[in-house]
Amino acid sequence: MKIVYIYTALLTRGGVDRVLTVKANYLAERLGHEVWVVTDSQCGRPLVFPLSPLVHHVDLDTDFDEQYHHGILRRYMIYRRLMRQYRSRLETLLQQVRPDIVCTTLGREMDFITDLHDGSFKVGESHIAKAFCRNLHLMDARGFPYNIVARLWRHRLERSVARLDRLVVLTQRDAASWAPVCQATVIPNPITIEHGNGDSPWSHADPPLPHSAYKGVGTASGGKVISVGRLSEQKAHDRLLRAWAKVVSRHADWQLEIWGEGVEQASLQRLIDTLGLGQSCRLMGITSDIAGVLTSADIYAMSSRFEGLPLVLIEAMSLGLPPVAMDCPTGPREIITDGRNGLLVGDGDEDALSSAICRLIENPDLRHRLASQAKTDTMSRFGLDATMQRWEELFTGLVCARQKDSQ
């Protein structure tokens, strides 16, 4: 099969960029498909994760950043021009490649992708809970007239999704939210880090160190809680910091590390200073060695306002790190069984979050038991081979159904 993935640019160390790269490499290297990754605005910047030499990468060189720093009317005119350019270049490429499958992450191309007659099946992948697609909730929060615009854009997105041949989401909870629009297929994201067992997504590149090269849970020096993610409104590290202020009042010898970068860095540092957490909490920046960072800690904490299916939470658990997470929409509830493989607290409940962290700090046996079960559960549910087999079955089913109909 010829499979095309459309994505804006592979520039961040976030979960979607990692997952898309791993899936493309797997489909090309292990399953022998002809795979293309098409970006619209890589614009000469290096790929953050290495694509296999067997994967074709084409950038359409449409610099959507050009629209910013202008007034609203000028910005609209520039955006319309860029969208015309983007559509023309993408349509030309798809007519040349003639793919069997085109996958979109519900980006800008949703405005026109189902109108392109290149003979392919159009498959959408939603990596975030429906209510938070395109960050339209932020426009809603600004009130009139932005909430009217958000409502119109949301309706437009739903109409476009309804015309797809298939929509794939990460959780049953999100599938239910899309039910009035279409019947979604649930396929979780796979674990993308090396575990030293041969099931590596990085066979074409220098892999990270295997898990065996790191210290296990409970042997990390000192007491450390870790959280990983963009420093953004979505990841809500402000909630974790306020909870941490209560934790450190009881356990002054423990440390909190927050890994990531983003627009909230300055405000989070101010909150650290205001809460007097400078001796027990640090913003660590980004890392290329996520496995090493995770396995240096004792507890993983997550306080997001919303997610799709938090990959870093799954991967922390797969490395044997006991988690504490807020039950935000969506994902944590479908990964953590409270008291079995982690601790789950109410969405936004900072007191409960601090109490749960303290509970794990004060109970090493509980910490180790949850860690062991977390690793077993996540490896069985989110392994790379099992997840990619579900994608293979979906793609094959679409193509075979067409071939059967044509006979």
N, C-alpha and C positions, 0 to 999 in steps of 0.2 A: 504493500500500500504506500501511497504518497500522502504524508501527513504534514500539514502546515500549522505551526503555532504563531499566532499574532500577539505581540506584546509591545508595550510602548518603548521600553529600553531596559537592558539588564545592567543596572547601575547601583543597586542597593543590595545589602547583605540580608535583606528581609526574606521571609519564608517563601513568598510567591516566586521570587527570582531563583531561589535555590530549587524549589520543586519543579519549576518549568525546565530548568537546565537538566536536572536529574532524569525527568521523564523523557525529554528529547534524546538524551544520550542512551538511555536504556532501550528505547524503541529502535534506535539505529543500530546500536552495538549488539544487543542481545537478541532482538527479535527481527533484525534484518530489514526494517522498513526504510524507505527514503524519507528523511525527515528534514524539514525546513523550519528555521526560526526567523520570523520576519519582524523586525523592530521598526518603529516609525521615526524615532528620534535618538538613536544611539549617537549619531553625528560625530563619528570618529573616536568617541571615548571608549576605553577598554572595557571588555566584558568583566563583570565582577566575579563570575564563576566560569570555569573553562568549559566550552562546548567541545564535544568529540570532533575529531577531524572528519568523521562520517556524517556530521550534521552540517547542512548548508545554512549559513547565516547571511541574510540580506538586510541591509538597513535602507529604508526609503528616504532617509535624510530630509525629513520634514520637521523643522525646528519649531516645535510648538511653544518653546520659551519666548519666541519673538513677540508673542501677543502681550506679554506682561509689561508692566511699567507704562501703560498707556491709559488714557481715559476710556470709559466704558464703550463709547461709540467707536472709537478708533480700534479698540481691542476687539470688538465684535467683527469689524470689517476684516481685520487681519486673520482672525480665527476662521471666518468663512473662506477666505482665500486659501489658508493652509489646509482646511478640510477638503476643498476641491482638489488640491494638489495631492493630498494623501489618498483620496479615493481613486484618482486617476492612476497613480503609481501602483497602488495595491491591486487594482483591477487588471492592469497590464501584466503584472507579475503572475497573478493567479491564472490568467489566460495562457501564459507561457508554461507554467508548471503543470496545470491541469490536475490538481490534487484530488484524492478521494475524500479526505477529511480536512476541514479547516476548523481550528480551535481558537476561540476568542475568550479573553478573560473579562468580557463585558466592558471593554474600553470604548474609545471614541468611535471605532469602526462599527459599533452596534447601530449607529445612525443609518448605515447603508449596507451592512454585510449580507443581509438576506436578499438584497436586490442584485447582487453580483451573480451572474449566470455562468459560472466557471465549471459547473458539473459536480461540485463537491457537496458533501453533507456539512452543514454548519452546526458545530457543537459549542455551546457556551459553558464556561467554567466560572462559577462564582466562588471566590475565596474569602468572602466576608458575609456576615449576616445580612439578609435582604434589607432590613430597616436602615442599614448604614451604607448601602451601595452608593458609590460616587460622592460620599460625604454630604449627601443631601440633608441629613439631619442637622448639619451645622447651619445650612440656609434656613431650615425650619426654625431653628432657635433664634434667628435674627428678626423674626416677625415680618410683618408686611413691609414691602412687597415681595421680599425674598422667599417667604413661605409659599407664595403663589407660584413663583418660578420653580421652586423645588417640587411642588405638586405636579406641575406640567411636565417637568423633566422625568419625574418618577413614572408618570403615566406613559410617556414616550418610551422609556426603557422597558416597561412591562409589555407594551405592544410589540417591541422588537424581539424580546425574549420569547414571546408566544409564537413567533414565526421561525424560531430555531428548530432544527431537526431533533435536538436533544439539549437539555440543560442538566449539568452535573453540579451538585452541591456537596458540601462536606459533612453535613449532619442531617439526621432525620428531622430535627427541630426546624432547620432552615428549609428543608423540603416542604414541610407543612405550611410555612409562610408563603411559599411560591404556589401552593395548590390552587388558588383562584386564577392563576395565570397559566400554569402548565403543570404537568406531572414530571417532577424532577427525579433524576437518578442520583443516588447517594454513593459516592466513592471518596473515602478519606484520603488525605495526602499521605504519602509514604515517609518513613524515616529516611533521612538523607545523610546521616553521618556514619562514619566507619565504626564497626563494632569488632573488627578483628576476626570475623567468622567467615570471610569470603564473600559475604553479601554486601559488596561495596558499590556505591553509585559512582565512584571516582576511578574506574579502572583505566581510563585513558590519561589520567593526570597524576601528579604527585598527591597521594592521599594524605589526610590527616593521620596522626599517630593512632594506632588501634587502642581500644579501651584498656587493654592489658598494660599499656604503657603508663597509665595514670593511677593515682591512688583511688582506692575504693571508698564508698560512703562510710563514714565513721572513722576513717583514718586520716582525713584532711587535717592539717595542722590548725589548731585553734577552732573556734566556732564561727562558721560563715553561712550566711543566707545570701542567695543570689537571685537576681531577676534580670532577664534579657529581653530587649525590645526597643523599638524606636522611642525616643523621648518625645512623645506626642500626646495629644488629648485622648486618643484611643487607648493607649497603654496605661494611662492613669497612674503613673508612678507617684503622683502627689498623694493618692490614697495610701499607697504602701509606706510612704515616708511618715505620714501621720500615725499609722499603725506602729511603725518602727520606733517612734518616740516613746511609745508605751512599753514596747518590748525591751528596749535598752535600759529603761529605768529599773527593770528587774534583772537584766542580764548584760551588765556593762562590758563584759569581756567578749561579747559577740560582735561580729561585723556584718554590715550589709553592703554588697557590691551591686551596682546597677550598670549593666553593660548596654551600650547603644549610643546613638547620637540623634539629634533632631531639634526641632524648633523650640521645644520646651526646656532645653538645657539650662538656659540662664534663669528661668523662673524656678526650676527645680533646685538649682544651686542656692538661690535666695531662700527657698523654703528650708533647705538643709541648714543654712546659717540661722534662720529665724527660730527653728526648732532646737538649735544647739546640738546638732548631730554631726558636727564636723569631725569628731574623733571616732565615730562609729559607722559612718556611711560615706561612700565615695562614688562619684560618677566616673566610670572607668573608660568610656569611649568605646570604640569598636574593636573587634578581634577577628582574625581569620581562623582561629583555633577554638571553635565553639565547644568541641568535645573537651578540650583541656580546661577551659573555663568552667564548664559545668561540673566536671569531676573533681575540681578542687574544692567544692563546697559541700555542705552538709544538708542543706534544705533549699528547695526551689520555691519561690513565692511569685504569685501572679495576681495583679489587681486590676486587670483591664476593664474598661467600660463596655467593650464589645470585641468580638473576634469572629472568625469563621470556624476554624478548628486549629487552635494554637499549636503550631508545629514545634516550637521550642519547648513547650510543656511536654509534649509527647516524647521528644528526644531527651529531655532531662530525665524523665521517668525511665526511658529505655536504657539509660546509663546507670540506673540504680539510685536516682536521687528522689527522696520523698517530697511530694509537692503539697503546698497549701495554696488554694486558689479561690477567688471569688466566683460565684456562679453567675457569670455575665452571659448575655446572649452573644454568640452561641459557642458550644464546644466543651468547656470544662466539665459540664455534667455528663457528657458523652465519653469523656476520657477517664475521669476520676469517679470511683465508687467510694463514697465517704466511709472512712474507717477500714477499707480493704486495701487500697493502693495509694491513698492520700487523704487529705482533709479538704472538704469543700465547705465554704461559708457563704452566707447570703451576699448577694450583689450589693456592693457599696457599704457593707457592714465592717467598718474599720476596727471596731472593738472586737468583733469576732475574729477578724484576721489576726490581730495582735495576740489574742488568746490562743488561737490555733498554733501560731508560730512558737509561743511560749510552751505550749503543750509538747511540741516535738523537741524543743530544746531540753526540756526537763525530763523527757522519757526516751533515752537512747534505744531501749529495746523496741519501743513502738516505732521509732524512726527507722530502725533496721528492718523490722517486719514489713512496714509499708514500702520501703525501698525495694526489698526483694520481690514483693508482689507487683509493684509498679513495673519493674523490668520484665517480668514474665508476661504480664497482661499486654503491655504495649508492643513487645516483640511479636506476640502471636497475632495481634489485631492490625498492626500498621507496618508490617514487614514490606520491604520493597517488592519482592517477587510476587507476593499475594496481591498487592495493590495494583501492580502493573498488569497482572493477569486480568483483572477486572476491566481495565482500560482496553486491553486487547480484545476482550470479548465484546465490549460495547462497539468498538470500531468495526470489528469483523461482522458483527450482527447487522450493522447498518449497510455495509457493502454487500453482504450476501443476500439481504432482503431485496435490494435493488436488482441484483443479478437474477434472483428467482422470479421477480415480477416481469423481467424482460424476456424470460423464456416462453 
